[in-house]
Amino acid sequence: MAGHSKWANIKHRKGRQDAKRGKLFAKLAKAIEIAAREGGGSVEFNPSLATAVDKAKANDMPNDNIDRAIKRGTGEVEGAAYEEMYYEGYGPGGVALYVHILTDNRNRAASDVRSTFTKYNSSLGEPGSVGYLFSQKGVILAKGTEDDVILAALEAGAEDVRDGGDGMFEVVTQASDLRDVKEAMTGAGVQVESADVTQLPSNLVPVEESEAKKLLRLIDALDDLDDVQEVYSNYDIDDTVMEKVLAEA
C-alpha cells in the first residue's frame, strides 16, 4: 500500500506487511523474477534487479530465495511466466487506486480484483482513468536531522525531500537514480530505513474518519490477493485519524 507520506501511514503499511511475511516474500520474489527476465541476472548491470534485491534483503528474505528467483527470471530454472498489468479504480471517499499486478493467470487476477472492489462497495475504472494521477519515482525513507537529510539528499541528486514527522523524511528521486542516491546518502552518514521504486500521486484526496476505515480495509483486502504486488493510492488521512484506525484494527 502506498499513499500519503506521513509516518503514521508508513507504519500502517509496514505493520500489515510484517503480519503477512510469507506472502510478502512471494511478492518480492515475483518482482525479482520480472526484473531479471527483463534486464538480466546481474545486479551490477541491472538497476531494476538491484533495487528489487535490496528491497528483498531489507525485508529479511533469505539469500537462497533471492538466488532462486533470479534464476527463474533468467530461465536457469523453470518458473511461471508472469504478466504485468495495472487495474484502476476508486475507493471510499473518492480515492484513486492504482493496483499493480504480476500474474500467471490474467482471468484469475481480473476476477479477484473485480470481486474485491465490489465487496467493498468500490468501483473499477477504465484503463487510464486514474493512472495519469501517478508517476513512477524512487522513494527513500531516511531518519535524521532535517539539515543533514536535506543536504545529503540534494547533494546526491534527489528531486525533493518531504517531512514525514517523528524525525523521518521521504526523499524523492528519479526511479533510475534511486540506488545511487541511497548509497550516497548512506555514505554521508544518513540512516536509510528503506528505498523503493513506487508510484507517487500528483494530488492527495482528504479522507474523513468515517471513510478511512472502509478504505484501508479495501486496500488491505487487495494487498492480500496473491496476484497483487502493490496498491498505490492518493489518500490523505490525518495522522490522528490514522492512529485511531490502526488502534481499532
C-alpha positions in Angstrom: 0.0 0.0 0.0 1.3 3.5 -0.8 -0.5 6.7 -0.1 0.3 9.8 2.0 3.9 10.2 3.1 3.2 10.8 6.8 4.9 8.4 9.1 1.7 7.0 10.6 0.7 5.9 7.1 4.1 4.3 6.5 3.8 2.4 9.8 0.4 1.1 8.7 1.9 -0.4 5.6 4.9 -1.9 7.4 2.7 -3.4 10.1 0.4 -5.1 7.5 3.4 -6.5 5.6 5.1 -7.8 8.7 1.9 -9.7 9.6 1.9 -11.4 6.2 5.7 -12.1 5.8 5.2 -15.4 3.8 3.0 -13.7 1.3 5.4 -10.7 1.2 8.3 -13.0 0.3 6.3 -14.4 -2.6 5.6 -10.9 -4.0 9.3 -9.9 -3.6 10.3 -13.0 -5.5 8.0 -12.1 -8.3 9.5 -8.6 -8.6 13.0 -10.1 -8.7 12.0 -12.6 -11.4 10.4 -9.9 -13.6 13.5 -7.6 -13.2 15.9 -10.5 -14.0 13.8 -11.6 -17.0 13.7 -8.1 -18.5 17.2 -6.9 -17.7 19.4 -9.9 -17.0 20.6 -11.6 -13.8 23.4 -9.2 -12.8 22.6 -6.7 -10.1 25.7 -4.7 -11.2 24.3 -4.1 -14.7 20.5 -4.3 -14.0 19.4 -1.4 -11.7 15.8 -2.7 -11.5 17.1 -6.0 -10.3 19.4 -4.3 -7.8 16.5 -2.4 -6.4 14.3 -5.5 -6.1 17.1 -7.4 -4.4 17.8 -4.6 -2.0 14.1 -4.5 -1.0 14.1 -8.2 -0.5 17.1 -8.1 1.7 15.7 -5.2 3.7 12.7 -7.4 4.4 14.9 -10.3 5.6 14.2 -12.5 2.6 16.7 -15.4 2.7 19.6 -15.3 0.1 18.6 -18.7 -1.2 15.1 -17.4 -2.1 16.6 -14.4 -3.8 19.0 -16.5 -5.9 16.3 -18.9 -6.9 14.1 -16.0 -8.0 16.9 -14.6 -10.2 17.5 -18.0 -11.8 13.8 -18.4 -12.5 13.8 -14.9 -14.1 16.8 -15.7 -16.3 15.5 -19.1 -17.3 18.2 -21.1 -15.5 15.4 -23.0 -13.6 11.8 -23.5 -14.5 9.3 -20.9 -13.3 6.0 -19.3 -14.1 5.7 -16.7 -16.9 4.3 -13.6 -15.1 2.4 -10.9 -16.9 2.5 -7.3 -15.6 -0.6 -5.1 -15.6 -2.5 -2.4 -13.7 -6.1 -2.2 -12.6 -7.5 1.2 -11.9 -10.5 2.3 -9.8 -11.9 4.4 -7.0 -12.4 3.5 -3.3 -14.3 5.1 -0.4 -14.1 8.9 -0.3 -13.4 9.1 -4.0 -9.8 8.0 -3.5 -7.9 6.7 -6.6 -6.5 3.2 -6.5 -3.8 2.0 -8.9 -3.3 -1.7 -8.5 -0.1 -3.3 -9.7 -0.5 -6.9 -10.8 2.0 -9.7 -11.6 0.2 -12.8 -12.6 0.4 -16.1 -14.4 -3.4 -16.2 -14.9 -4.9 -13.0 -16.2 -8.5 -14.2 -15.8 -8.0 -15.1 -12.1 -6.4 -11.8 -11.4 -9.2 -9.9 -13.1 -11.9 -11.9 -11.2 -10.2 -11.5 -7.8 -9.6 -7.7 -8.2 -13.1 -7.1 -9.5 -14.8 -9.1 -6.8 -12.8 -7.3 -4.1 -13.8 -3.9 -5.4 -17.4 -5.0 -5.5 -17.3 -6.5 -2.0 -16.1 -3.1 -0.5 -18.6 -1.0 -2.5 -16.0 0.4 -4.7 -15.7 0.7 -8.5 -13.1 -0.4 -11.1 -12.4 2.2 -13.8 -11.4 2.0 -17.4 -7.7 1.8 -18.3 -6.2 5.3 -18.0 -8.9 6.5 -15.6 -6.5 7.1 -12.7 -3.1 6.0 -14.0 -2.4 9.6 -15.1 -2.5 10.7 -11.5 0.6 8.7 -10.6 4.3 9.0 -11.6 7.0 6.3 -11.1 9.6 7.6 -8.7 12.2 6.4 -6.3 11.4 6.9 -2.7 13.9 6.7 0.2 12.7 6.8 3.8 15.5 8.3 5.9 16.0 9.2 9.5 18.0 12.1 10.9 18.1 15.9 11.4 16.4 18.0 8.8 19.6 19.7 7.7 21.6 16.5 7.5 19.0 14.7 5.5 18.2 17.5 3.1 21.8 18.4 2.5 22.8 14.7 1.8 19.8 14.1 -0.4 20.1 17.1 -2.6 23.9 16.7 -3.0 23.2 13.1 -4.1 20.8 14.3 -6.8 17.4 13.8 -5.2 14.4 15.8 -6.6 12.6 16.5 -3.3 12.6 15.9 0.4 9.4 15.7 2.4 9.0 15.8 6.2 7.2 12.7 7.4 7.2 13.6 11.0 8.9 11.9 14.0 12.3 12.6 12.5 11.5 10.7 9.3 11.9 12.1 5.8 10.8 10.9 2.4 13.4 11.6 -0.3 12.0 11.5 -3.9 14.3 10.6 -6.8 14.0 9.6 -10.4 13.4 5.9 -10.4 16.7 5.2 -12.2 18.6 7.3 -9.6 17.2 5.5 -6.6 20.2 3.2 -5.8 22.8 5.9 -6.4 21.1 8.4 -4.2 20.6 5.8 -1.5 24.2 4.8 -1.5 25.4 8.4 -1.5 23.1 9.3 1.5 24.3 6.2 3.4 27.9 7.2 2.6 27.2 10.7 4.1 26.1 9.1 7.4 22.3 9.3 6.9 20.3 6.4 8.3 18.3 5.0 5.4 15.2 2.9 6.5 14.0 1.8 3.1 14.4 2.5 -0.6 11.8 1.5 -3.2 10.5 2.4 -6.7 6.9 3.4 -6.3 4.1 5.3 -8.0 3.6 8.7 -6.4 0.3 10.6 -6.7 0.2 14.1 -8.2 -2.5 15.2 -5.8 -4.0 13.9 -2.5 -7.6 13.4 -1.5 -8.5 14.1 2.1 -10.4 11.2 3.7 -12.7 11.6 6.7 -12.6 9.2 9.6 -15.9 7.7 8.6 -14.4 6.6 5.2 -10.8 5.9 6.4 -11.5 2.5 7.9 -13.5 1.3 4.9 -10.7 2.5 2.6 -7.9 0.8 4.5 -10.0 -2.4 4.7 -10.3 -2.4 0.9 -6.6 -1.7 0.4 -5.7 -4.5 2.8 -8.0 -6.9 1.0 -6.4 -6.0 -2.3 -2.9 -6.3 -0.9 -3.8 -9.8 0.4 -4.5 -11.1 -3.2 -1.8 -13.3 -4.5 -1.5 -11.5 -7.8 -1.4 -8.0 -6.4 2.1 -6.6 -5.9 1.2 -3.2 -4.7 -1.8 -0.9 -4.2 -1.0 2.7 -4.9 -3.4 5.4 -3.6 -3.7 9.2 -3.3 -5.4 9.2 0.1 -4.6 11.9 2.7 -5.6 10.6 6.1 -4.9 12.8 9.1 -2.3 11.3 11.5 -4.6 11.3 14.4 -7.3 9.6 12.4 -4.8 7.1 11.1 -3.5 6.2 14.6 -7.1 5.7 15.8 -8.0 3.4 12.8 -4.8 1.4 13.5 -5.6 1.0 17.1 -9.1 -0.3 16.3 -7.8 -2.7 13.6 
